[in-house]
Amino acid sequence: MDKGCSTVCVLIVALCALVHFGTVFSTVKTAKPGVCPRRRLHNRRCTKSCSKDRDCPNNEKCCSNGCGHECMAPLSAKPGVCPRRRLDFGHCAEICSNDRDCPNNEKCCSNGCGHECMAPVIAKPGVCPPRRLDFGHCAEICSNDRDCPNNEKCCSNGCGHECMAPFTQKRKFIHNTLEKSQGNRFNDKNDKK
């Protein structure tokens, strides 16, 4: 009798887990690209016309309007990223609410207190190399990739930021190839003994 009960309990737990993970993963798959617009304070329609992006037509997303949820056209962000905030605060005013409010290629960025239009930082290709275990110089030599010469990127050294050669897929491939060939030589030596 105990064996039958424990089997049933295990099956119930497995079924609950399957339903839970099925729900979690189905939500991830149905999210449409883009970002919901920032909520407007004056928009207070307390209706729930959607609960997921898949409930909305075409490319619209299910977004909060401050009181309920409704289908809205997503914001398309302009290329580049907002510059790193400086230590001082900017104007405490909301000059913009999204990239569409900004002229030319400027983006709507946080200034530490409000939002304003700023020239974007275009990141150079590649990624920063993995940080070393020791700390680098505790100085801010650069604040973005534009501050670095040639193809170097502005990367964290564990204490500050400095220009470094990017870690590209080609370098990663060479590193992995060398690692594998050294591993094979090591295995060959062990096999001969």
Secondary structure, 3 states (H helix, E strand, C coil): CHHHHHHHHHHHHHHHHHHHHHHHHHHHHHCCCCECCCCCCCCCCCCECCCCHHHCCCCCEEEECCCCEEEECCECCCCCECCCCCCCCCCCCECCCCHHHCCCCCEEEECCCCEEEECCECCCCCECCCCCCCCCCCCECCCCHHHCCCCCEEEECCCCEEEECCECHHHHHHHHHHHHHHHHHHHHHHHHC
